């Protein structure tokens, strides 16, 4: 897993350095429940050929120079080091068949990961935990690799729809009203109404905020002091 010689590396962004601080150390956990049983050979093959491993951040080590500045260093990926197979948990009872039991086990596993298992910096900062009994995969990605929008866009780009294996799935978004030439005069009433509503609610919330500052305060508790 040693980085190639002569590679100067890419500096970590300011936001990435913030997420790498010991006080922060943000790790994204994404649980994916599957209908069919997980085929590990097919899963490894799909990830090897996926867009994820073509992204520089997902095949780079986190290194620090002599001044303590973080950089990304390109490295060779050993896919087996990023797969953690969980056949059955030690504290698991019997086989989980009920959906509530599966959710409970998965949530407990993610909670344990969140507080007890940091990502190993000797390899790129992502992992795939496969819970075979619960038929669930958990992606662990350090927030320094990207923000939520970019990571979700990359994840969707690696997937395909069930109806068309060649089609990339898309997120459903709300459509803004179309103010074309034909609808301008018809929509003026609605536009004026929305502006008035916006002004009214802004004034109401601002007044409520000022009143709370002047007269409302939190109760004194052991946590708040006093």
Backbone bond lengths (Angstrom), bond angles and torsions (degrees), N, CA, C in turn:
res aa  C-N    CA-C-N  psi(-1)  N-CA   C-N-CA  omega(-1)  CA-C   N-CA-C  phi
1 X - - - 1.468 - - 1.528 111.42 -
2 X 1.307 117.93 17.11 1.454 119.80 -179.38 1.522 110.03 -74.23
3 X 1.341 118.21 139.85 1.443 120.73 179.26 1.501 111.53 -69.74
4 X 1.343 117.93 150.30 1.455 120.17 179.75 1.516 111.89 -60.97
5 X 1.325 115.84 146.88 1.450 120.65 179.80 1.531 110.01 -71.65
6 X 1.324 116.22 147.78 1.449 121.00 174.96 1.505 114.42 81.29
7 X 1.331 118.48 2.35 1.463 121.15 179.40 1.518 108.79 -89.24
8 X 1.317 117.04 117.42 1.468 120.42 -175.05 1.517 111.99 -71.36
9 X 1.327 117.45 -25.71 1.450 120.54 178.42 1.511 112.66 86.51
10 X 1.326 115.12 159.64 1.457 121.86 179.53 1.528 109.19 -106.44
11 X 1.335 118.93 128.79 1.467 120.14 179.70 1.524 111.40 -62.53
12 X 1.314 116.30 142.87 1.464 121.21 175.14 1.525 108.81 -72.05
13 X 1.313 117.29 139.58 1.457 121.41 -179.33 1.535 110.62 -66.11
14 X 1.336 117.83 158.55 1.478 119.45 176.88 1.525 113.36 -55.28
15 X 1.335 117.05 -40.09 1.464 119.06 178.03 1.522 110.80 -65.74
16 X 1.340 116.93 -39.43 1.457 120.13 177.51 1.516 112.23 -63.45
17 X 1.340 117.23 -39.70 1.466 120.65 177.52 1.528 110.95 -64.02
18 X 1.329 116.33 -35.64 1.467 120.10 177.10 1.522 110.66 -63.87
19 X 1.339 116.86 -43.61 1.458 120.28 -179.38 1.522 112.30 -69.67
20 X 1.336 117.65 -19.53 1.461 121.28 -179.48 1.524 113.15 -87.57
21 X 1.335 117.42 -9.30 1.460 119.89 179.23 1.526 110.38 -60.00
22 X 1.338 118.26 142.83 1.470 119.81 179.38 1.525 112.62 -57.10
23 X 1.337 116.65 -31.72 1.468 118.93 179.79 1.539 111.83 -71.35
24 X 1.327 117.03 -22.78 1.469 121.65 -179.17 1.532 110.04 -102.25
25 X 1.340 115.74 -74.13 1.458 122.81 178.97 1.530 111.37 47.08
26 X 1.326 115.50 57.00 1.462 121.05 -175.88 1.523 111.60 -76.91
27 X 1.323 115.54 126.98 1.465 122.07 176.68 1.525 108.00 -124.06
28 X 1.323 116.28 130.28 1.460 122.10 179.28 1.524 108.86 -88.66
29 X 1.323 116.61 130.84 1.463 122.18 175.81 1.527 108.66 -115.57
30 X 1.312 116.18 126.04 1.460 121.43 -179.56 1.523 108.68 -127.52
31 X 1.328 117.46 115.02 1.463 122.68 -179.53 1.526 109.66 -94.69
32 X 1.318 116.24 131.39 1.462 122.50 -179.02 1.521 108.20 -123.33
33 X 1.338 116.38 111.97 1.454 121.31 176.35 1.524 110.68 -87.85
34 X 1.315 116.53 137.55 1.460 121.72 -176.11 1.522 111.10 -117.06
35 X 1.324 115.12 149.53 1.465 120.86 179.89 1.521 111.16 -79.83
36 X 1.332 116.41 -44.14 1.456 121.87 -178.41 1.525 110.74 -95.93
37 X 1.323 115.52 161.47 1.455 120.60 178.76 1.531 110.49 -63.12
38 X 1.328 115.38 145.66 1.459 120.78 -176.50 1.526 109.96 -79.59
39 X 1.310 115.52 124.25 1.465 122.50 174.03 1.524 107.22 -97.02
40 X 1.332 116.54 107.81 1.456 120.34 -172.84 1.526 112.26 -65.71
41 X 1.333 117.67 -37.43 1.464 119.56 179.88 1.528 110.77 -64.08
42 X 1.337 116.38 -43.29 1.466 119.91 178.79 1.522 110.85 -66.97
43 X 1.341 116.62 -37.33 1.463 120.43 179.89 1.521 110.93 -65.35
44 X 1.334 117.59 -45.24 1.461 120.79 177.70 1.530 110.84 -61.22
45 X 1.329 115.41 -43.70 1.463 119.35 -179.12 1.524 111.36 -63.70
46 X 1.347 116.45 -39.70 1.464 120.18 -179.39 1.524 111.14 -66.18
47 X 1.331 117.02 -40.53 1.469 119.87 -179.48 1.530 110.80 -70.88
48 X 1.334 116.90 -37.20 1.469 119.64 178.68 1.521 111.64 -59.31
49 X 1.342 116.56 -38.11 1.463 120.59 -177.42 1.521 112.88 -96.39
50 X 1.332 117.52 8.20 1.448 120.75 -174.82 1.524 111.73 -84.20
51 X 1.322 114.02 167.72 1.462 120.36 177.91 1.525 111.63 -65.42
52 X 1.330 116.62 -24.64 1.457 120.53 -176.62 1.525 111.60 -60.23
53 X 1.328 117.40 -44.04 1.460 120.10 -177.67 1.519 112.40 -79.89
54 X 1.330 117.18 -4.12 1.461 120.27 172.83 1.528 111.08 -91.62
55 X 1.335 116.04 -10.73 1.458 120.49 179.07 1.528 109.34 -80.76
56 X 1.342 118.50 130.90 1.472 120.23 -175.37 1.520 113.87 -57.92
57 X 1.330 118.25 -36.04 1.467 119.79 -176.22 1.527 111.87 -66.71
58 X 1.332 116.66 -29.48 1.463 120.05 -176.40 1.523 112.88 -85.81
59 X 1.310 117.34 -4.19 1.468 120.49 175.55 1.521 109.79 -129.30
60 X 1.340 116.04 37.18 1.462 121.51 179.62 1.524 109.93 -132.37
61 X 1.320 115.23 145.22 1.459 121.95 175.72 1.524 110.10 -88.85
62 X 1.316 115.65 150.11 1.450 120.81 171.34 1.522 108.42 -87.85
63 X 1.332 116.88 119.20 1.465 121.70 179.05 1.526 108.63 -127.59
64 X 1.326 115.19 157.31 1.469 121.45 177.99 1.526 109.26 -121.54
65 X 1.329 115.42 136.18 1.457 119.33 179.32 1.530 109.82 -81.91
66 X 1.336 116.81 -173.81 1.462 120.72 -176.10 1.524 112.27 -66.72
67 X 1.343 117.07 -19.70 1.459 120.96 177.62 1.526 112.69 -92.03
68 X 1.328 117.01 1.81 1.456 120.95 179.66 1.520 114.56 84.42
69 X 1.346 117.67 8.21 1.459 121.16 179.29 1.523 109.82 -81.91
70 X 1.338 115.63 136.81 1.455 120.99 -177.94 1.524 111.24 -83.95
71 X 1.344 115.31 141.25 1.458 122.77 176.97 1.532 108.77 -137.96
72 X 1.339 115.19 158.09 1.458 121.76 172.04 1.523 108.43 -98.59
73 X 1.337 116.72 127.17 1.449 122.60 178.94 1.527 109.26 -115.81
74 X 1.313 116.37 125.04 1.456 121.60 180.00 1.524 109.99 -61.47
75 X 1.348 116.52 140.21 1.453 120.74 -179.06 1.518 109.65 -146.63
76 X 1.318 116.06 170.52 1.461 121.77 175.85 1.523 108.98 -88.67
77 X 1.325 115.78 137.93 1.461 121.43 -176.21 1.525 110.83 -93.06
78 X 1.327 115.49 128.20 1.464 122.23 167.75 1.523 106.50 -103.71
79 X 1.316 116.74 101.73 1.465 121.35 -171.01 1.525 112.06 -60.21
80 X 1.353 117.34 -29.79 1.463 120.06 -178.13 1.523 112.11 -67.32
81 X 1.345 117.16 -26.63 1.463 119.65 178.79 1.524 112.09 -72.24
82 X 1.310 117.59 -16.11 1.463 121.24 -177.76 1.526 112.82 -100.54
83 X 1.336 117.37 -3.33 1.458 121.70 178.00 1.521 109.71 -105.45
84 X 1.316 116.22 124.10 1.468 122.04 174.66 1.522 106.88 -115.53
85 X 1.323 116.11 113.10 1.461 121.36 -177.10 1.524 108.91 -94.80
86 X 1.321 116.69 124.59 1.465 122.52 178.78 1.524 106.81 -114.94
87 X 1.339 116.17 100.91 1.463 119.61 -178.66 1.517 111.39 -74.72
88 X 1.361 115.98 -43.33 1.463 120.27 177.63 1.506 108.43 -159.82
89 X 1.325 116.73 133.27 1.458 120.72 179.56 1.525 110.69 -73.46
90 X 1.356 114.87 148.21 1.457 119.69 -179.17 1.521 112.17 -63.30
91 X 1.366 115.91 -36.90 1.459 119.76 -177.02 1.519 111.86 -92.16
92 X 1.367 117.10 9.09 1.455 119.86 -179.12 1.519 109.63 -75.10
93 X 1.326 115.89 144.55 1.470 120.33 179.57 1.524 109.30 -81.80
94 X 1.280 117.04 -118.20 1.456 120.16 176.17 1.512 109.27 -89.56
95 X 1.320 115.87 -174.77 1.462 120.31 -179.55 1.521 110.17 -62.89
96 X 1.334 116.88 133.68 1.457 122.40 -177.88 1.519 109.44 -83.88
97 X 1.305 116.01 116.91 1.463 120.03 177.45 1.516 111.04 -117.05
98 X 1.326 117.01 -30.65 1.449 120.56 179.89 1.527 110.23 -77.49
99 X 1.350 115.37 142.53 1.466 119.78 -177.38 1.522 111.48 -62.15
100 X 1.337 117.33 -36.99 1.458 120.63 179.39 1.524 111.30 -64.71
101 X 1.347 117.06 -39.27 1.464 120.41 177.88 1.523 111.16 -65.31
102 X 1.335 116.35 -40.46 1.461 120.09 178.61 1.524 110.32 -62.97
103 X 1.341 116.59 -45.28 1.465 120.34 178.55 1.517 111.04 -60.63
104 X 1.322 116.40 -41.26 1.469 120.04 -179.04 1.526 110.64 -63.29
105 X 1.325 117.11 -47.17 1.464 120.69 -178.64 1.529 110.87 -63.31
106 X 1.334 116.86 -43.72 1.464 120.56 -179.42 1.529 110.33 -64.79
107 X 1.337 116.89 -44.01 1.470 120.00 179.22 1.525 111.64 -63.23
108 X 1.319 117.26 -40.38 1.460 120.29 178.25 1.525 110.97 -65.62
109 X 1.321 116.49 -38.90 1.465 119.79 179.50 1.527 110.64 -64.87
110 X 1.341 116.83 -44.02 1.463 120.49 178.48 1.526 110.63 -64.77
111 X 1.347 116.64 -39.06 1.468 119.91 178.23 1.531 110.73 -62.05
112 X 1.341 116.99 -41.13 1.463 120.13 177.86 1.526 111.27 -63.96
113 X 1.341 116.34 -41.61 1.463 119.57 178.48 1.526 111.24 -62.57
114 X 1.322 115.94 -38.43 1.464 120.56 -173.69 1.517 112.42 -65.87
115 X 1.327 117.37 -32.06 1.465 120.07 -173.08 1.520 113.89 -108.09
116 X 1.335 117.87 -9.83 1.461 117.37 -171.13 1.521 114.79 -130.61
117 X 1.321 118.99 -14.23 1.455 119.80 -171.97 1.519 111.19 -129.61
118 X 1.330 118.50 93.47 1.471 120.02 175.66 1.529 110.74 -73.28
119 X 1.322 115.89 161.29 1.459 120.49 177.13 1.522 110.54 -74.83
120 X 1.313 116.06 141.38 1.463 122.86 -177.96 1.523 109.05 -78.77
121 X 1.356 117.64 121.48 1.457 120.85 -177.71 1.526 112.36 -79.62
122 X 1.344 118.44 -1.04 1.462 120.13 176.13 1.525 111.72 -79.74
123 X 1.325 116.94 -0.34 1.462 122.33 175.76 1.526 107.60 -143.18
124 X 1.337 118.74 164.17 1.474 120.14 177.10 1.527 111.29 -52.93
125 X 1.335 115.33 145.70 1.466 121.68 -166.54 1.533 112.85 -82.59
126 X 1.327 115.82 62.70 1.471 121.00 173.13 1.521 109.09 -154.90
127 X 1.316 114.63 152.29 1.468 121.76 179.66 1.523 109.27 -146.71
128 X 1.328 114.53 159.24 1.464 121.79 172.49 1.518 107.37 -125.68
129 X 1.324 116.61 113.47 1.461 121.92 176.63 1.526 108.28 -97.66
130 X 1.315 116.11 125.69 1.463 121.29 -176.63 1.524 108.59 -111.90
131 X 1.336 116.04 114.25 1.456 122.25 176.19 1.529 107.41 -95.19
132 X 1.328 115.74 97.55 1.459 120.23 -172.70 1.524 112.05 -65.08
133 X 1.327 116.80 -42.42 1.461 119.59 -176.86 1.521 111.72 -65.93
134 X 1.338 116.77 -37.25 1.467 121.06 179.61 1.533 111.79 -88.56
135 X 1.331 117.18 -2.84 1.466 122.07 179.43 1.527 110.91 54.30
136 X 1.330 114.99 51.19 1.457 121.34 -173.63 1.529 109.19 -139.80
137 X 1.322 115.57 144.05 1.461 122.19 175.03 1.521 108.77 -117.97
138 X 1.324 116.62 138.11 1.457 122.36 -178.98 1.524 108.15 -119.58
139 X 1.319 116.19 118.71 1.452 121.34 176.19 1.527 108.69 -88.98
140 X 1.326 116.07 129.00 1.466 121.63 173.99 1.525 107.41 -114.55
141 X 1.313 116.61 115.60 1.457 121.55 -177.73 1.521 108.41 -131.43
142 X 1.314 116.72 127.92 1.462 118.98 178.13 1.522 109.54 -69.52
143 X 1.330 115.53 139.46 1.459 120.55 -176.21 1.532 112.01 -64.57
144 X 1.331 117.36 -18.70 1.465 120.26 178.17 1.528 111.89 -67.45
145 X 1.335 117.84 -19.17 1.462 120.82 179.32 1.525 112.23 -74.36
146 X 1.307 117.90 -21.95 1.462 120.05 -179.75 1.508 110.93 168.06
147 X 1.343 115.85 169.03 1.465 120.04 177.33 1.527 109.89 -88.71
148 X 1.324 115.72 176.60 1.457 120.43 -174.66 1.513 113.67 -62.45
149 X 1.347 117.02 -41.64 1.462 120.65 -177.67 1.528 110.82 -65.17
150 X 1.333 117.45 -46.94 1.460 120.28 -178.09 1.528 111.30 -66.39
151 X 1.345 117.23 -39.44 1.456 120.04 179.85 1.526 111.52 -67.93
152 X 1.344 117.14 -40.32 1.458 119.65 177.92 1.523 111.06 -67.04
153 X 1.332 117.49 -38.24 1.464 120.64 177.58 1.526 110.63 -62.87
154 X 1.334 116.56 -41.96 1.457 119.96 178.34 1.521 110.89 -66.30
155 X 1.339 116.57 -40.32 1.459 120.37 -179.48 1.537 110.79 -64.49
156 X 1.336 116.94 -42.82 1.463 119.90 178.34 1.526 111.22 -65.43
157 X 1.328 116.70 -33.76 1.466 119.85 -179.55 1.526 111.80 -67.33
158 X 1.344 117.23 -21.15 1.459 120.30 178.20 1.522 112.46 -88.32
159 X 1.335 117.20 -9.38 1.468 121.70 -178.31 1.525 110.85 -99.98
160 X 1.334 115.32 165.61 1.450 122.34 175.61 1.524 108.74 -135.80
161 X 1.328 116.22 153.69 1.450 120.27 -178.93 1.530 110.42 -74.17
162 X 1.349 115.78 155.47 1.462 120.16 -179.97 1.527 111.16 -69.81
163 X 1.328 117.41 -34.18 1.453 120.39 -178.25 1.512 113.75 -74.97
164 X 1.354 116.98 -32.88 1.458 121.85 -178.03 1.520 108.80 -135.77
165 X 1.347 118.06 104.89 1.470 120.70 -176.67 1.529 113.84 -61.89
166 X 1.327 118.21 -13.74 1.461 120.97 -179.99 1.521 112.54 -97.18
167 X 1.334 117.65 -8.15 1.463 121.40 -174.42 1.521 111.18 -95.80
168 X 1.334 116.40 134.18 1.462 122.16 178.53 1.533 108.88 -83.81
169 X 1.326 119.07 131.56 1.471 120.47 178.86 1.516 111.52 -66.90
170 X 1.316 115.99 152.70 1.465 121.78 179.65 1.521 109.65 -127.36
171 X 1.321 115.44 154.62 1.451 121.44 176.45 1.525 109.77 -81.73
172 X 1.316 116.23 141.59 1.462 121.12 177.63 1.518 108.62 -80.34
173 X 1.297 116.82 123.98 1.463 121.56 179.96 1.520 109.75 -122.95
174 X 1.336 115.99 152.54 1.455 120.79 177.70 1.519 111.13 -73.64
175 X 1.312 116.84 142.71 1.450 121.77 -179.69 1.519 110.18 -92.57
176 X 1.317 115.20 135.89 1.455 119.93 176.65 1.521 108.82 -77.33
177 X 1.336 117.96 149.11 1.460 119.99 178.86 1.522 111.63 -61.67
178 X 1.322 115.32 142.83 1.461 121.21 -177.94 1.518 109.24 -90.49
179 X 1.328 115.43 113.30 1.464 120.60 178.57 1.531 108.95 -102.00
180 X 1.305 115.93 69.09 1.454 121.07 178.27 1.513 111.66 -79.80
181 X 1.304 114.84 -178.61 1.456 119.82 -177.38 1.520 111.28 -63.43
182 X 1.337 116.25 -37.41 1.455 118.78 -177.23 1.515 112.36 -71.80
183 X 1.349 117.62 -27.89 1.452 119.40 -174.13 1.510 114.56 -101.10
184 X 1.315 118.06 4.04 1.463 119.58 -175.41 1.513 111.18 -63.07
185 X 1.328 118.70 -51.87 1.458 121.24 -176.69 1.521 111.03 -68.34
186 X 1.316 117.79 -34.14 1.460 120.53 -179.00 1.526 111.73 -70.78
187 X 1.360 118.11 -28.35 1.462 121.36 -174.61 1.528 113.21 -96.10
188 X 1.340 119.01 -1.48 1.461 119.69 -178.18 1.522 111.88 -60.88
189 X 1.306 116.37 -38.52 1.470 119.17 179.27 1.514 112.01 -62.38
190 X 1.347 115.65 -43.23 1.459 119.37 178.43 1.514 112.79 -66.71
191 X 1.341 116.44 -37.41 1.465 120.56 178.43 1.526 110.84 -63.16
192 X 1.349 116.52 -46.04 1.470 120.46 179.77 1.523 110.96 -63.27
193 X 1.349 116.30 -39.41 1.460 119.90 179.28 1.521 111.31 -63.90
194 X 1.333 117.24 -42.42 1.465 120.35 179.53 1.525 111.68 -66.08
195 X 1.333 117.66 -37.20 1.467 120.63 177.46 1.518 110.86 -64.48
196 X 1.345 116.43 -43.46 1.468 119.99 178.15 1.523 111.39 -63.15
197 X 1.324 116.77 -40.65 1.462 120.19 177.85 1.529 110.64 -63.27
198 X 1.328 116.58 -41.25 1.454 120.12 -179.96 1.523 111.02 -63.08
199 X 1.339 116.99 -43.70 1.463 120.94 179.38 1.518 110.46 -64.36
200 X 1.341 117.14 -44.62 1.469 121.38 -178.05 1.534 111.41 -62.34
201 X 1.340 117.17 -48.30 1.459 119.69 -178.66 1.521 111.49 -68.02
202 X 1.339 118.24 -34.69 1.464 120.94 176.44 1.521 111.08 -62.46
203 X 1.348 117.22 -43.25 1.460 120.91 178.09 1.524 111.14 -65.18
204 X 1.345 115.58 -42.90 1.463 119.42 -178.29 1.527 111.42 -63.60
205 X 1.339 116.81 -45.93 1.463 119.96 -179.18 1.522 110.93 -68.40
206 X 1.325 118.05 -36.47 1.464 120.71 178.04 1.522 110.90 -64.99
207 X 1.343 116.71 -42.72 1.459 120.64 177.75 1.521 111.29 -63.53
208 X 1.331 116.62 -42.53 1.467 120.32 178.18 1.528 110.90 -62.97
209 X 1.322 116.93 -39.75 1.465 121.31 179.35 1.531 110.92 -62.77
210 X 1.342 116.95 -45.04 1.461 120.96 179.74 1.525 110.62 -64.25
211 X 1.339 117.84 -42.62 1.466 120.96 179.74 1.528 111.42 -63.29
212 X 1.331 116.68 -38.49 1.461 119.41 178.75 1.534 110.78 -66.09
213 X 1.317 116.53 -38.90 1.469 119.36 178.70 1.525 110.81 -62.70
214 X 1.351 117.07 -39.02 1.460 120.67 -174.41 1.520 113.23 -79.21
215 X 1.341 117.70 -37.97 1.457 118.93 -170.09 1.529 116.21 -123.74
216 X 1.301 119.08 -21.15 1.463 120.89 -174.53 1.521 109.40 -102.19
217 X 1.335 116.88 136.00 1.456 120.86 177.49 1.529 108.40 -141.61
218 X 1.334 115.49 161.39 1.457 120.91 179.73 1.519 110.83 -73.06
219 X 1.339 115.70 153.55 1.447 120.25 176.58 1.520 110.17 -70.31
220 X 1.337 115.56 147.97 1.461 120.70 177.73 1.516 109.75 -77.85
221 X 1.333 116.15 124.02 1.463 121.51 178.23 1.520 108.71 -132.14
222 X 1.339 115.73 174.27 1.458 121.04 178.08 1.532 110.21 -62.87
223 X 1.346 116.05 -36.11 1.462 119.46 -178.12 1.528 110.70 -70.92
224 X 1.363 116.94 -43.64 1.465 119.81 -176.78 1.521 111.99 -77.52
225 X 1.313 117.87 -14.81 1.459 119.94 -178.75 1.518 110.88 96.88
226 X 1.304 116.90 155.99 1.445 121.40 179.97 1.518 113.62 80.84
